[in-house]
Amino acid sequence: MKRKREEEKSKANDSNSNGNGNGNGNGNGNGNSSNNMEIVWQTPANPPVKEDYIFRDGRRNVKPYYFEFISHVKNRWAGKTIVDLFAEEFKGRPYDYYVSAVKCGRIQVDEEMVPVSYTVKSSQKISHFLHRHEPPVMAWDVSILQKEPDVLTVCKPPSVPVHPCGQYRKNTVVGILQAEHDLAPLFPVHRLDRLVSGLLILARNASKADLFRQQIEAGKVIKRYIARVNGVFPEGEQVVDVNINYNASAGRSTAESGDSLGDTPLKGKAACTKFTRISTNGTHSIVLCEPITGRTHQIRVHLQYTGYPIANDMLYLCEHVTHREGMSADRAAAYSHHSPPPVSSDKSESSSEDFSIDPMCTNCPNLAPKGKRLLSSNSLEDLCYGHMRQYQTSLVMLS
């Protein structure tokens, strides 16, 4: 692997030197030169550190970094050329990029460079070496509420994923706690949607995590959230027992109630949520939400199903979301309740000169991936009026 990695480094450096005429890697004068740069490839084994983060305009950005994505050929991928495989399965980059990446060794099979016509076989290891850009999150701290030898309880801020997923690796609760508090390993006991804030419990060892898992599977966990919804929510306890079907490609769930005769089979999973109105001002209501099951976006979908969606939930405010912009009233309302996150004195503001520019990267010199919306002063779509307020088992009770 070392030999192939060094070959790839050399080719990348040659590309950096020869791929442009002004020495900055992409024709933009704001970045550092990548010429003769020694590329250091990170893997999931490399922990996040404080120096990885850039704080600007109330956002926590991650300095772009070189990363090795590792996957293994699935049975349905076998028989495809390496370029066609990437072009069909990972559509975030153009076809020509994958051709170039294979030719220069940025994409390898079983730690070897291969021709663009190479046909992959089942279970082979595929490595993709790329310049990784993570989306920004709000710069609120992950507050530690309780720290015990085997359990950690924190307050998760909105916009931050719990653990590495998709485009996020360092900009996660787990990554931030490791970088800023040297807390690792951590095992999230339960999930919170990226947009939702509130109590989050993490086990500090595998055995404690397994105890929590057993409690969850036995139905001995009580979780309660509060949400601000549109309209005057009905009084008394409301129980929504409606299947939920999650569409991964769309990134959203739908409620499936079926027909009155029961002739149409339901694709979704059984889901049940209890709701109780706490208060209302005639326009919005504060609702206590207790999920009995744990489906993706369950509370958000069930509230939408009742006709009282979360007030600023851009994904579920209407049945078919086609344009998320244009909901400026809700975004303005969001800002009236959320002041910009403070930036600690030891968190310095940085410029694009703090990171290198890669000539093959389609995102440079931007901090965040192209096409991914940035948090800005007039857009708070990364906030949601949902908050985890209580978690109760025989192991722990927090509120």
MITIVO-182553 format. One line per 10 residues: number of its first residue (from 1); their letters; for each residue x, y, z of C-alpha. Coordinates in steps of 0.25 Angstrom, whole numbers, plus 5000, padded with zeros to 4 digits. Each point is the difference from the previous one (the first is absolute). Example, Ala and Ser with C-alpha at 12.3 -4.5 7.8 and 13.67 -1.06 7.14 Angstrom:
BEGIN
1	as	5049/4982/5031 | 5006/5014/4998
//
This chain:
BEGIN
1	mkrkreeeks	5000/5000/5000 | 5011/5010/5003 | 5006/4998/4987 | 4987/5003/4993 | 4997/5011/5009 | 5013/5007/4997 | 4998/4998/4985 | 4987/5007/5001 | 5006/5011/5008 | 5010/5002/4989
11	kandsnsngn	4989/5000/4990 | 4992/5010/5008 | 5012/5009/5001 | 5003/5000/4986 | 4985/5003/4997 | 5001/5012/5010 | 5013/5005/4993 | 4995/4998/4985 | 4985/5002/5001 | 5000/5015/5001
21	gngngngngn	5008/5012/4995 | 5000/5008/5013 | 5004/4991/5011 | 4988/5000/5008 | 4993/4988/4996 | 4987/5005/4994 | 5002/5013/4993 | 4996/5008/5013 | 5009/5009/5007 | 4995/4998/5014
31	gnssnnmeiv	5006/4987/5003 | 5013/4994/5003 | 5009/4994/4990 | 4999/4984/5000 | 5013/4999/4992 | 5010/4990/5007 | 4989/4997/5011 | 5002/4988/5008 | 4986/4994/5000 | 4996/4993/5013
41	wqtpanppvk	4988/4991/4998 | 4991/4998/5012 | 4991/4988/5003 | 4989/4998/5010 | 5011/4996/5010 | 5005/5014/5000 | 4993/5008/5011 | 4995/5014/4999 | 5008/5011/5007 | 4998/5014/5004
51	edyifrdgrr	5008/5006/4989 | 4991/4993/4989 | 4989/5011/5003 | 4998/5014/4994 | 4990/5009/5007 | 4994/5011/4991 | 4987/5008/5000 | 4994/4991/5011 | 5003/4987/4993 | 5009/4989/5003
61	nvkpyyfefi	5007/4996/4987 | 5010/4988/4998 | 5013/5003/4993 | 5000/4991/4987 | 5009/4988/5001 | 5005/4988/4992 | 4992/4988/5004 | 5000/4985/4995 | 4986/4995/4998 | 5000/4985/5001
71	shvknrwagk	4988/4991/4995 | 4999/4985/4995 | 4994/4996/4987 | 4985/4996/5002 | 4995/4988/4992 | 4991/5010/4992 | 5013/5008/4996 | 5008/4988/4995 | 5002/5000/4985 | 5000/5015/4998
81	tivdlfaeef	5012/5008/4996 | 5006/5008/5012 | 4997/5013/4993 | 4985/4996/4997 | 4999/4995/5014 | 5003/5013/5006 | 4993/5008/4990 | 4987/4992/5003 | 5001/4999/5015 | 5006/5013/5004
91	kgrpydyyvs	4994/5010/4991 | 5005/5012/5008 | 5012/5002/4990 | 5000/5000/4985 | 5005/4988/4991 | 5012/5007/4996 | 5005/5001/5014 | 4999/4985/5003 | 5008/4998/4987 | 5011/5009/5005
101	avkcgriqvd	5000/4995/5014 | 5002/4985/4995 | 5011/5004/4990 | 5008/5008/5011 | 4998/4990/5011 | 4989/5007/5008 | 4991/4988/4999 | 5007/4987/5002 | 4995/4985/5001 | 5007/4991/5010
111	eemvpvsytv	5010/5011/5003 | 5005/4999/4985 | 4998/5010/4989 | 4991/4995/4989 | 4996/5004/4985 | 4987/5007/4998 | 4995/4988/4993 | 5002/4991/5012 | 4988/4991/5004 | 4998/4999/5015
121	kssqkishfl	4997/4987/5007 | 4992/4997/5012 | 5006/5003/5014 | 5012/5008/4994 | 5005/5012/5008 | 4998/5013/4994 | 5008/5013/5005 | 4996/5014/4996 | 5010/5010/5004 | 4994/5014/4999
131	hrheppvmaw	5000/5014/5006 | 4988/5000/5010 | 4992/5012/5003 | 4989/4999/5011 | 4988/5009/5001 | 5000/5010/5011 | 4992/5000/5012 | 4996/5010/5010 | 5011/5004/5010 | 4993/4997/5013
141	dvsilqkepd	5008/4992/5009 | 4996/4985/5004 | 4997/5003/5015 | 5004/4989/5009 | 4989/4998/5011 | 5004/4988/5007 | 5013/4992/4999 | 5001/4986/5007 | 5010/4989/4998 | 4992/4992/4991
151	vltvckppsv	4989/5010/4995 | 5001/5014/4994 | 4988/5010/4999 | 5000/5012/4991 | 4991/5010/4994 | 5001/4999/4985 | 4999/5013/4992 | 4991/5000/4987 | 5006/4998/4987 | 5011/4990/5005
161	pvhpcgqyrk	4999/4985/4997 | 5002/4991/5011 | 5010/4991/4994 | 5008/4999/4986 | 4990/4998/4989 | 4999/5005/4985 | 5009/5012/4998 | 5002/5002/5015 | 5012/4994/5008 | 5007/5011/5009
171	ntvvgilqae	4988/5009/5000 | 4992/4990/5009 | 4997/5000/5015 | 5009/4988/5001 | 5011/5006/4992 | 4999/5014/5008 | 5001/4993/5014 | 5012/4992/4995 | 5007/5012/4995 | 4997/5010/5011
181	hdlaplfpvh	4998/4991/5012 | 5009/4988/4997 | 4988/4991/5002 | 5001/4987/4992 | 4994/4990/4998 | 4986/5004/5001 | 4988/4992/4996 | 4987/5008/4998 | 4988/4993/5007 | 4989/5007/4992
191	rldrlvsgll	4998/5008/4988 | 4997/5015/4998 | 4997/5005/4986 | 5011/5010/4996 | 4990/5012/5001 | 4996/4996/5014 | 5006/5005/5013 | 5000/4994/5014 | 5004/4989/5009 | 5009/4990/4994
201	ilarnaskad	5006/4988/5008 | 5013/4993/4995 | 5006/4988/5007 | 5015/5000/5002 | 5002/4985/4998 | 4994/4989/4992 | 4994/4992/5012 | 4992/5013/5005 | 4995/5002/4986 | 4995/4986/4999
211	lfrqqieagk	4993/5002/5013 | 4993/5012/4995 | 4997/4992/4987 | 4993/4989/5008 | 4991/5010/5007 | 4996/5006/4987 | 4997/4987/4994 | 4992/4996/5012 | 4991/5013/4999 | 5005/5005/5013
221	vikryiarvn	5004/5014/4995 | 4992/5012/5001 | 5004/5012/4991 | 4993/5013/5000 | 5002/5012/4991 | 4993/5014/4999 | 4997/5006/4986 | 4994/5013/4995 | 4989/4997/4990 | 4992/5008/4991
231	gvfpegeqvv	4985/5002/5004 | 4992/4997/5013 | 5003/4986/5003 | 4988/4992/5006 | 4999/4999/5015 | 5002/4986/5007 | 5009/4989/4996 | 5001/4997/4985 | 5005/4987/4995 | 5005/4998/4986
241	dvninynasa	5002/4986/4996 | 5004/5001/4985 | 5010/4992/4993 | 5012/5008/4995 | 5008/4998/4987 | 5014/5006/4999 | 5005/5003/4986 | 5015/5001/5001 | 5002/5006/4986 | 4990/5012/5003
251	grstaesgds	5005/5001/5015 | 4986/5000/5005 | 4989/4991/5006 | 4986/4999/4997 | 4988/4996/5008 | 4992/4988/4995 | 4986/4998/5005 | 4995/4990/4989 | 4986/5000/4995 | 4987/4997/5008
261	lgdtplkgka	4999/4986/4995 | 5014/4996/5003 | 5002/4995/4986 | 5013/5008/4997 | 5012/4994/5007 | 5008/5010/5008 | 5015/5001/4997 | 5004/5008/5012 | 5003/4996/5014 | 4991/5000/5012
271	actkftrist	5001/5013/5007 | 4993/5006/5012 | 5001/5014/5007 | 4993/5006/5012 | 4997/5016/4999 | 4996/5009/5012 | 4998/5015/4998 | 5007/5008/5010 | 4996/5014/4996 | 4995/5008/4988
281	ngthsivlce	5000/5015/4996 | 4989/4998/4990 | 5010/4999/4988 | 5010/4990/5005 | 5000/4989/5011 | 5010/4994/5009 | 4999/4985/5000 | 5005/4989/5008 | 5004/4988/4991 | 5003/4986/5005
291	pitgrthqir	5004/4990/4989 | 4996/4986/5003 | 5008/4995/4988 | 5013/5005/4994 | 4999/5003/4985 | 5007/5010/4992 | 4994/5014/5001 | 4988/4993/5008 | 4996/5012/5008 | 5001/5010/4988
301	vhlqytgypi	4992/4991/4991 | 4989/4997/5010 | 4998/5014/5003 | 4999/5003/4985 | 4990/4989/4999 | 4991/5006/5011 | 5001/5014/4993 | 5008/5007/5010 | 5015/4999/4994 | 5011/5006/5008
311	andmlylceh	5000/5014/4997 | 5013/5002/4993 | 5002/4986/4995 | 5004/5003/4985 | 4999/4985/4997 | 4986/4997/5005 | 4993/5013/5000 | 4992/4996/4988 | 4997/4986/4994 | 5008/5002/4987
321	vthregmsad	5012/5009/5002 | 5006/5005/4987 | 5006/5013/5004 | 5005/5002/5014 | 5004/5015/4997 | 4989/5010/5001 | 4996/4996/5015 | 5007/5013/5005 | 4989/5002/5010 | 5003/4987/5007
331	raaayshhsp	5015/5003/4999 | 4998/5014/5006 | 4992/4994/5011 | 5011/4990/5002 | 5010/5011/5002 | 4992/5008/5010 | 5002/4988/5009 | 5014/4996/4997 | 5011/5010/5002 | 5013/4998/4992
341	ppvssdkses	5009/4990/5007 | 5011/5006/5008 | 5014/4997/4996 | 5010/4997/5012 | 5012/5009/5001 | 5009/4988/4997 | 4993/4997/4987 | 5006/5009/4990 | 4995/5004/4987 | 5007/4995/4988
351	ssedfsidpm	5001/5003/4985 | 5001/4991/4988 | 5015/5001/5001 | 5000/4990/5012 | 4998/4988/4990 | 5006/4995/4987 | 4993/5000/4987 | 4999/4987/4992 | 5000/5001/4985 | 4991/4988/4998
361	ctncpnlapk	4990/5004/5011 | 4987/5005/4994 | 4997/5008/5013 | 5013/5008/5002 | 5001/5011/5004 | 4987/4999/5007 | 5000/4995/5014 | 4987/4993/4998 | 4996/4990/4989 | 4994/5007/4988
371	gkrllssnsl	4985/4999/4999 | 4999/4998/5016 | 4993/5012/5005 | 5008/5009/5010 | 4994/5005/5013 | 4999/5015/4998 | 4994/5012/5007 | 4987/4999/4993 | 4998/4985/5000 | 4998/4991/5012
381	edlcyghmrq	4995/4987/4993 | 5010/4993/5008 | 4992/5002/5013 | 4987/4993/5004 | 4991/5003/5011 | 5002/4987/5007 | 5007/4997/5013 | 5003/4987/5007 | 4996/5003/5015 | 5000/4987/5007
391	yqtslvmls	5006/4986/4999 | 4996/4990/5011 | 5004/4985/5002 | 5004/4992/5012 | 5014/5003/4997 | 4998/5016/4999 | 4990/5010/5001 | 5003/5014/4995 | 4992/5012/4997
//
